[in-house]
Amino acid sequence: MAADNLIEIDSVDYWYDRRRAILSGIDMTIPRGKVVAIMGISGSGKTTLLRLIGGVMKARKGEVRVDGQLVNKLDSNGIYRLRRRMGMLFQFGALFTDLSVFDNVAFQMREHTNLPERMIRDLVFMKLHAVGLRGAHRLMPSELSGGMARRVALARAIALDPMLILYDEPFTGLDPISLGVIRNLIRRLNDALGATSIIVTHDVQEALEIVDYVYYMSDGRIVAHGTPQEMLANHEPLVHQFVYGEPDGPVPFQYPSRNYAEDLKLGARHA
């Protein structure tokens, strides 16, 4: 694998049932230090691809390489070691509800290192300061707004200065101010840490403002990829409809049904 590529995915297929493919023929390259978005409508295979990269699931066919390691061939110990170098921001944060903000961020440090508590305290404050919430370290998750909870989850995700940060729908359910804060933090923290970030999202405008490259998925396949500018200029009907949020196109507004006039006639007969 080229030294400047952190992730290489080659001809990957995945299925739960052979009759229904979830991913088909996925090829993807993610360079070190970049922020890359994986976009597409719900059910297109985005989160499944994220799980393959994180080693939660293994490709049925093809190869997934992260930092030179073939993820789908690693044993449980190898996966565990690899995940220590990854950070994950789950949708809606997924904080430990019985732990304070401080202890949520400290959790990985206590779990994966032998650092003294005094050093852990300093590192937790550094991470919380980076997301603007050092003053909230004593609060419980139930006392946080949705945006604050997402920022604490981001501080937890970067607790061990990971080489790779995975984001699963980081903008969902946020108000415009919180969304702008999270969006800018993703870019700023990636650059400050020298990390690589993958954002799985269907929020187009927010992602295109901060990412370096985009892969667009539909029905388990990559149908387009390019820079944000190239995606905005893409005239492929499926991509154009998604990027510009058009209500009708290759993805129809109406669920497949009989002719509308026929349904009205049937209704009149039974009235």
PAZAGU-510706 format. One record per residue (C-alpha): x, y, z; residue in one letter. Coordinates in steps of 0.1 Angstrom, whole numbers, plus 5000, padded with zeros to 4 digits. Example, Ala and Ser with C-alpha at 12.3 -4.5 7.8 and 13.67 -1.06 7.14 Angstrom:
BEGIN
ATOM     px     py     pz   r
ATOM   5123   4955   5078   A
ATOM   5137   4989   5071   S
REM end
This chain:
BEGIN
ATOM     px     py     pz   r
ATOM   5000   5000   5000   M
ATOM   5013   5035   4992   A
ATOM   5027   5053   5022   A
ATOM   5004   5083   5017   D
ATOM   4972   5062   5017   N
ATOM   4958   5053   5051   L
ATOM   4929   5032   5038   I
ATOM   4925   5011   5007   E
ATOM   4894   4992   4999   I
ATOM   4896   4968   4969   D
ATOM   4867   4950   4952   S
ATOM   4848   4946   4985   V
ATOM   4814   4928   4986   D
ATOM   4793   4923   5017   Y
ATOM   4760   4905   5022   W
ATOM   4739   4892   5051   Y
ATOM   4720   4869   5027   D
ATOM   4735   4860   4993   R
ATOM   4702   4870   4977   R
ATOM   4706   4906   4988   R
ATOM   4739   4923   4984   A
ATOM   4746   4952   5008   I
ATOM   4779   4962   4992   L
ATOM   4791   4953   4957   S
ATOM   4825   4960   4941   G
ATOM   4835   4988   4964   I
ATOM   4869   5004   4955   D
ATOM   4880   5033   4977   M
ATOM   4913   5051   4986   T
ATOM   4916   5075   5015   I
ATOM   4948   5094   5018   P
ATOM   4964   5103   5052   R
ATOM   4955   5136   5067   G
ATOM   4923   5141   5046   K
ATOM   4886   5145   5055   V
ATOM   4865   5123   5033   V
ATOM   4827   5120   5031   A
ATOM   4808   5089   5022   I
ATOM   4773   5101   5011   M
ATOM   4741   5086   4999   G
ATOM   4705   5082   5009   I
ATOM   4695   5059   5038   S
ATOM   4701   5023   5031   G
ATOM   4728   5028   5005   S
ATOM   4755   5009   5025   G
ATOM   4774   5038   5041   K
ATOM   4773   5026   5077   T
ATOM   4781   4990   5067   T
ATOM   4812   5003   5049   L
ATOM   4822   5022   5081   L
ATOM   4818   4989   5101   R
ATOM   4841   4971   5077   L
ATOM   4868   4997   5081   I
ATOM   4865   4995   5119   G
ATOM   4866   4957   5119   G
ATOM   4831   4953   5134   V
ATOM   4822   4932   5104   M
ATOM   4845   4914   5078   K
ATOM   4842   4917   5041   A
ATOM   4828   4886   5024   R
ATOM   4850   4893   4993   K
ATOM   4878   4917   4986   G
ATOM   4902   4935   5009   E
ATOM   4900   4963   5035   V
ATOM   4934   4977   5044   R
ATOM   4940   5002   5072   V
ATOM   4975   5015   5077   D
ATOM   4989   4985   5058   G
ATOM   4969   4959   5078   Q
ATOM   4944   4936   5061   L
ATOM   4914   4942   5085   V
ATOM   4893   4913   5073   N
ATOM   4921   4889   5081   K
ATOM   4930   4902   5116   L
ATOM   4921   4881   5147   D
ATOM   4903   4896   5176   S
ATOM   4935   4908   5193   N
ATOM   4947   4924   5160   G
ATOM   4913   4942   5157   I
ATOM   4915   4954   5193   Y
ATOM   4950   4968   5188   R
ATOM   4939   4986   5155   L
ATOM   4908   5001   5172   R
ATOM   4930   5017   5198   R
ATOM   4943   5039   5171   R
ATOM   4908   5049   5159   M
ATOM   4882   5073   5173   G
ATOM   4845   5069   5167   M
ATOM   4818   5095   5170   L
ATOM   4785   5077   5171   F
ATOM   4752   5091   5159   Q
ATOM   4737   5112   5188   F
ATOM   4770   5108   5208   G
ATOM   4763   5076   5227   A
ATOM   4778   5089   5260   L
ATOM   4778   5067   5291   F
ATOM   4748   5080   5309   T
ATOM   4760   5072   5344   D
ATOM   4794   5088   5340   L
ATOM   4802   5126   5342   S
ATOM   4815   5145   5312   V
ATOM   4850   5142   5327   F
ATOM   4848   5104   5332   D
ATOM   4833   5099   5297   N
ATOM   4864   5115   5282   V
ATOM   4888   5098   5306   A
ATOM   4873   5063   5300   F
ATOM   4896   5053   5271   Q
ATOM   4927   5067   5288   M
ATOM   4920   5046   5319   R
ATOM   4910   5016   5298   E
ATOM   4939   5016   5274   H
ATOM   4968   5033   5292   T
ATOM   4987   5032   5325   N
ATOM   4989   5069   5328   L
ATOM   4988   5084   5363   P
ATOM   4955   5100   5372   E
ATOM   4971   5135   5374   R
ATOM   4982   5132   5337   M
ATOM   4948   5119   5327   I
ATOM   4932   5149   5344   R
ATOM   4954   5173   5323   D
ATOM   4947   5154   5291   L
ATOM   4909   5154   5297   V
ATOM   4909   5191   5303   F
ATOM   4929   5196   5271   M
ATOM   4904   5176   5250   K
ATOM   4874   5193   5266   L
ATOM   4890   5227   5261   H
ATOM   4895   5218   5224   A
ATOM   4857   5214   5220   V
ATOM   4849   5244   5242   G
ATOM   4835   5224   5272   L
ATOM   4862   5224   5298   R
ATOM   4838   5243   5322   G
ATOM   4812   5215   5318   A
ATOM   4834   5187   5331   H
ATOM   4813   5180   5362   R
ATOM   4780   5178   5343   L
ATOM   4762   5145   5336   M
ATOM   4750   5136   5301   P
ATOM   4714   5143   5311   S
ATOM   4723   5179   5318   E
ATOM   4737   5185   5283   L
ATOM   4720   5198   5252   S
ATOM   4722   5177   5221   G
ATOM   4750   5199   5207   G
ATOM   4770   5197   5239   M
ATOM   4766   5160   5241   A
ATOM   4780   5156   5205   R
ATOM   4810   5178   5215   R
ATOM   4817   5157   5246   V
ATOM   4815   5126   5224   A
ATOM   4840   5142   5200   L
ATOM   4864   5150   5229   A
ATOM   4861   5113   5238   R
ATOM   4867   5102   5202   A
ATOM   4900   5121   5201   I
ATOM   4911   5112   5237   A
ATOM   4940   5090   5225   L
ATOM   4950   5111   5195   D
ATOM   4938   5086   5170   P
ATOM   4952   5082   5135   M
ATOM   4917   5077   5121   L
ATOM   4884   5093   5133   I
ATOM   4851   5078   5121   L
ATOM   4819   5099   5121   Y
ATOM   4785   5082   5118   D
ATOM   4759   5109   5108   E
ATOM   4775   5136   5131   P
ATOM   4751   5164   5120   F
ATOM   4718   5146   5126   T
ATOM   4694   5163   5150   G
ATOM   4715   5194   5156   L
ATOM   4703   5230   5157   D
ATOM   4720   5254   5132   P
ATOM   4745   5268   5157   I
ATOM   4755   5234   5171   S
ATOM   4758   5220   5136   L
ATOM   4781   5248   5126   G
ATOM   4803   5242   5157   V
ATOM   4805   5204   5151   I
ATOM   4812   5209   5114   R
ATOM   4841   5233   5121   N
ATOM   4855   5212   5149   L
ATOM   4857   5181   5127   I
ATOM   4879   5200   5102   R
ATOM   4900   5218   5128   R
ATOM   4907   5188   5150   L
ATOM   4916   5166   5121   N
ATOM   4942   5191   5109   D
ATOM   4955   5198   5145   A
ATOM   4959   5161   5152   L
ATOM   4973   5152   5118   G
ATOM   4945   5125   5117   A
ATOM   4924   5112   5088   T
ATOM   4886   5115   5091   S
ATOM   4857   5097   5074   I
ATOM   4823   5112   5077   I
ATOM   4793   5091   5068   V
ATOM   4764   5115   5062   T
ATOM   4735   5125   5040   H
ATOM   4738   5162   5050   D
ATOM   4752   5175   5018   V
ATOM   4759   5212   5023   Q
ATOM   4775   5208   5058   E
ATOM   4799   5181   5046   A
ATOM   4809   5198   5013   L
ATOM   4821   5228   5033   E
ATOM   4848   5209   5051   I
ATOM   4857   5177   5033   V
ATOM   4885   5171   5008   D
ATOM   4868   5144   4988   Y
ATOM   4834   5127   4984   V
ATOM   4823   5092   4976   Y
ATOM   4786   5089   4967   Y
ATOM   4769   5055   4972   M
ATOM   4736   5041   4959   S
ATOM   4723   5006   4963   D
ATOM   4756   4994   4978   G
ATOM   4778   5007   4950   R
ATOM   4799   5038   4945   I
ATOM   4783   5057   4916   V
ATOM   4804   5089   4918   A
ATOM   4834   5104   4935   H
ATOM   4854   5136   4934   G
ATOM   4861   5168   4951   T
ATOM   4833   5189   4965   P
ATOM   4834   5212   4935   Q
ATOM   4833   5182   4911   E
ATOM   4802   5168   4930   M
ATOM   4784   5201   4928   L
ATOM   4791   5201   4890   A
ATOM   4782   5165   4885   N
ATOM   4753   5161   4860   H
ATOM   4746   5124   4867   E
ATOM   4708   5126   4875   P
ATOM   4711   5105   4907   L
ATOM   4740   5126   4921   V
ATOM   4725   5159   4910   H
ATOM   4692   5151   4927   Q
ATOM   4709   5142   4960   F
ATOM   4734   5171   4960   V
ATOM   4707   5197   4953   Y
ATOM   4679   5180   4973   G
ATOM   4655   5178   4944   E
ATOM   4622   5161   4954   P
ATOM   4618   5140   4923   D
ATOM   4642   5123   4899   G
ATOM   4658   5088   4898   P
ATOM   4648   5085   4935   V
ATOM   4610   5091   4931   P
ATOM   4588   5111   4955   F
ATOM   4560   5087   4950   Q
ATOM   4562   5051   4963   Y
ATOM   4555   5027   4933   P
ATOM   4518   5023   4929   S
ATOM   4490   5019   4904   R
ATOM   4479   5048   4882   N
ATOM   4465   5076   4904   Y
ATOM   4434   5080   4882   A
ATOM   4427   5043   4884   E
ATOM   4428   5044   4922   D
ATOM   4404   5073   4922   L
ATOM   4380   5054   4900   K
ATOM   4382   5023   4922   L
ATOM   4374   5045   4952   G
ATOM   4344   5060   4935   A
ATOM   4330   5025   4927   R
ATOM   4332   5015   4963   H
ATOM   4319   5047   4977   A
REM end
